[in-house]
Amino acid sequence: MFYSIRHITRFRYSVPVRASVMELKMQPRSESNQALRNFQISTDPRAQLYAYTDHLGNAVYHFNVLREHSELRIEAQSVIE
């Protein structure tokens, strides 16, 4: 059985901010009877994502938005089996 998961995080600021620094742990793990088949993250405003694996085996994504913005939207989409 396949599951499709879509998660949206939205930050709305009362006044524009100059920068956002984010770290995300949103990727489902492949383990036991669960297998991750697809995963992607998108941001608005667009940002370059960097990834590493933490000491517990979790995928961690981080990014910076270093320009003025009044809203930040992060969308994570997964397909697991």
N, C-alpha and C positions, 0 to 999 in steps of 0.2 A: 504494500500500500504506500502511495506517495502522498506527502503533505507539502503544500505550498504555504509559506509564511511570509507575510509582508508587515514590516514594522516601520512606522514613521515617527520620528522625533522632530518637534518643531520648537525653536526658541524664537520668541518675539520680544524685541526690546522696545521700551518706551521711547528711547532716544537711540540714534545709531551708535553702534560700538565700533571701535577702530580695529579690533582683532578678536579672534576666537581661537582658543587652543583646545582641541578635543582628543579624547582617547576613548575608543569603543571596544566593548567585548560583546559582540552581538552574533557571532558566527556559531551555529550549532556544532557540536562535536560529533565525529564519527566514533562510535563505541558500542559495544555489546550488540544489540539488535537494531541499531540506528546507523544509517549511512548518509552522510551529506553528499548530495548529488550536484548541487549548484549553489553558489553564494555570490552576491554582489552588493556593493554599497555605492550609493550616489549621494552627492551633496549639492546644495544650492545655497549660496554661491559655490561654484565648482572649486575643488581643492585637490591637490595631489595627496593620495593616501599612501602611507608607509605602514608596513606590517612586521610584526615579530611574534614569536611564541613565548608566553610567559613561563615561569617555573612550574606551573600546574598543567601545562600543555594547552592552554587556551590561546586562540588566535586573538591578537590585539592589534587594532588599527588606530593610527593617530594621524592628525592633520592640523594645519593652521589655516585660518582665513585672515590674511594680513592686509585687509582693505576694509573700508567702512561698509557696514551693512546693518540693516534694522531687523532682519530675520535670517535664521539659519535653519535649513531643512535637511535632515539626514534620513535616507530611506535604505533599509536593508531588506533584501529579498533572498529567501532560501527555499530550496527543495530538498526534502529529506525522505528517505525510504526506510 
